Amino acid sequence: MNNVCGRDSLSNNSERGAARLKFVIIMAIIALVAYIAYQYIPVAYQASRFKVAMQDSVDKAATLGQSNEWLRNQLRVDANENNVPQEAEMTIERSAEGRVQARVQYKRPVSFPGYTYSYEFDYTAKSTELLGKQK
């Protein structure tokens, strides 16, 4: 007598509970992925912007014949704008042809639930060959 369309009403109630549990698990996973993206994407974006700024500064230094100290100061300004740690290592070299290259290395911690990821940045910007030969 409890049969409605060939299904037992008791099994229908347990199926609803399973759907809620799946929904909660899926929402928790989505929230976790969103939180991880919220923590990681700004760090990666700022590193990408810093790479572009490094390349621009190296090209300007090679074109205008600026000193290594000028380039180091320019990189520090760009680093501050992109939240690069103060203890970042900066190496600047000049070649005999007038090309300039700058290498910046740093590590930045990114906190995730139960884990801290160490974002490692190591990039070398080299002035383009045309700019270096103009000197």
N, C-alpha and C positions, 0 to 999 in steps of 0.2 A: 504494500500500500504506500510505502515511501518512495516508490519508483516514479520519477518524473522523466519522461522521454528516455527511458532505459538507463538512467543514471541514479545512483543512490545519493540522497541529499547530504549524507555524512561525508562522502568523498569530495563533494563540492566545496565544503567549508575548508578542508585541509589544502585544497588547491589554491584558495585565496591567500592563505598564510604563506605558501611557498612563493607566490608571486610578489608579495610584499618583501620577503626576505631577499629575493633576487634584485628587486628594485633598490633596496637599501645598500646591498653590496655593490651594485653598479654605480650608484650615486657616490658611494665612498671612494671607489676607484677613480671616477671622474674628478672628484674633489682633490684627491691626492695628485693626480696628473696636472691639474690646474695649478695647484700650489707649487709643484716642482717647476713648472714652466714660469710661474710668477717669480720664483727665486733665480732661475738660471738665465732666462732670456735677457733681462737688463744687463747682466754681466757680459754676456756674449755680444750684445749690441754695442755696449760701450767699448769693448775691445775692437770691434770692427770699425767703429768711428775713429778710434785712436790710430789704427793702421792707416787709414786715409789721411789723417792729420800728420802722421809721421812722414808719409810719402810727400805730401805737399811741402812740409818744412825742409826735407832733404833736397827737394828740387829747387826751392827758393835759395837755400844756402849754396848750392852748386852754381846756380845761374848768377846770383848777385855777388858771389865770392865772399860770403859771410864767414866769420870765424867759427871754430868748433864751439867756443863759449856761447856765441849767439845761438847756434843750433841747439845746444844743451838747454839754454834758457827757454827757447821756443818749445822744445819737447816737454819741459817742466810745466809750462802754461797749458799745453795740450793735455798733459797727463792729469793736471788738476781738474780740467773741465770734464774729463772722462773717468773720474774716480779711480785712477791708477794709484796703487799704494806708494807712499813716499820712499820706501826702501827698494823700489824698482832699480835694477841695474841698467845703466845706459852706457853704451860703448859707441864712440864716434871715430870713424877712420876716413882718411882722405888718400886717394891714389895719386900717382904721379901725373895721370891724365887730367886731374881736376875733378874726378868723380868723388862723391861723398856717400858714405853709407853709415846708417845708425841702427844699432841693435838694442832692443829693449826686452828685458826678461823680468817677469814677476809671477808670483803665485797669489791667488785670491781665493779665500774659502767661500764656498756656497753651501749654506745649511739646508739640508733636507731632513724630513722626519726620521730620526734614528741614524743619520749618516751625514758627514760633512765632506763634500767634494772639494778637491783642490783644483781650481781652474788655473791651468798653466798657460801663460802667454809668453811666446818667444817669437819675435818677428824682426826681420832685418829689412829696412827700407833702403834701396839703392837709387841714387839719382839716375835718371835716364841717360843713355849714352850721348845723345845729342846735346843735352844740357851740360854735361861734363866736358865736352870737347870745345864748347864755345869760349872757354876761358883763355 
